[in-house]
Amino acid sequence: MHASLFPSSAASNSAIKPWPLTNEFFDSSRLARIRARHHFVQLKLAFMRASADVEGELGVLLQRRVRLAERAEDLWRLRGVLLGALPPGCEGSAMHHRALQCPAAMTPPR
């Protein structure tokens, strides 16, 4: 083989430009996905705790729907029904209202 077609590795390594999608990009992208997933799990746990305090058939239905939720939007759609179904005057109800009404709980961290 001709030497000009295959230069020595030392010379060729210095001329190679790194691919624009470096490990830093993949690491930050992966970290963002992990953070988003963690946030969703925390949100889902808050909804699960609140739905556990709802009694009767509606409570069973809400618990099932919360367990089946795969996205934050699925939980958001249940929010109004869940908050309306919580027993009034209970200390736990007030705590659930605060947890589910917090705007920060509905937006992923940056």
SVG drawing of the C-alpha trace seen along z (x, -y; Angstrom):
<svg xmlns="http://www.w3.org/2000/svg" viewBox="-68 -28 73 30">
<polyline fill="none" stroke="black" stroke-width="0.4" points="0.0,0.0 1.1,-3.5 2.4,-5.5 0.6,-8.7 -2.8,-7.0 -2.2,-5.8 -0.2,-8.3 1.3,-7.4 -1.1,-7.4 0.7,-10.3 0.3,-12.6 -3.3,-11.5 -4.5,-11.9 -3.5,-15.5 -5.4,-16.3 -8.7,-14.6 -11.3,-17.0 -13.6,-15.7 -17.1,-14.9 -19.4,-17.7 -21.6,-15.3 -19.0,-14.7 -19.4,-12.7 -20.4,-16.0 -23.4,-16.3 -24.5,-12.7 -23.8,-13.1 -25.8,-16.3 -28.7,-14.7 -28.7,-11.6 -28.6,-13.7 -31.5,-15.7 -33.5,-12.6 -32.6,-11.2 -33.7,-14.5 -37.0,-14.5 -37.7,-11.0 -36.9,-11.6 -39.2,-14.7 -42.0,-12.6 -41.6,-9.9 -41.8,-12.5 -44.9,-14.0 -46.5,-10.6 -45.8,-9.7 -47.6,-12.9 -50.6,-11.9 -50.5,-8.4 -50.5,-9.6 -53.4,-12.0 -55.5,-9.4 -55.0,-6.9 -57.0,-9.3 -60.0,-9.3 -62.6,-6.7 -65.0,-4.5 -65.1,-3.5 -63.8,-6.9 -60.7,-6.4 -60.0,-3.0 -60.5,-4.5 -58.2,-7.4 -55.5,-5.2 -55.6,-3.0 -55.5,-5.9 -52.5,-7.4 -50.7,-4.1 -51.3,-3.9 -50.1,-7.5 -46.9,-7.5 -46.5,-11.3 -47.0,-14.4 -49.8,-15.4 -51.7,-12.3 -51.5,-13.3 -52.4,-16.9 -55.7,-15.7 -56.6,-13.9 -55.6,-16.8 -59.0,-18.6 -61.0,-15.4 -58.5,-14.3 -58.5,-17.6 -62.3,-17.8 -62.6,-14.2 -60.3,-14.7 -62.3,-14.8 -62.8,-18.4 -61.3,-19.6 -58.8,-16.8 -55.2,-17.8 -53.9,-15.4 -56.3,-17.1 -54.8,-20.5 -51.3,-19.0 -52.3,-17.3 -53.9,-20.5 -50.6,-22.4 -48.5,-19.6 -50.7,-19.4 -51.2,-23.1 -47.5,-24.1 -46.6,-25.3 -43.0,-24.0 -44.4,-20.5 -45.8,-20.7 -42.7,-21.9 -39.5,-19.9 -36.3,-21.3 -33.8,-23.0"/>
</svg>
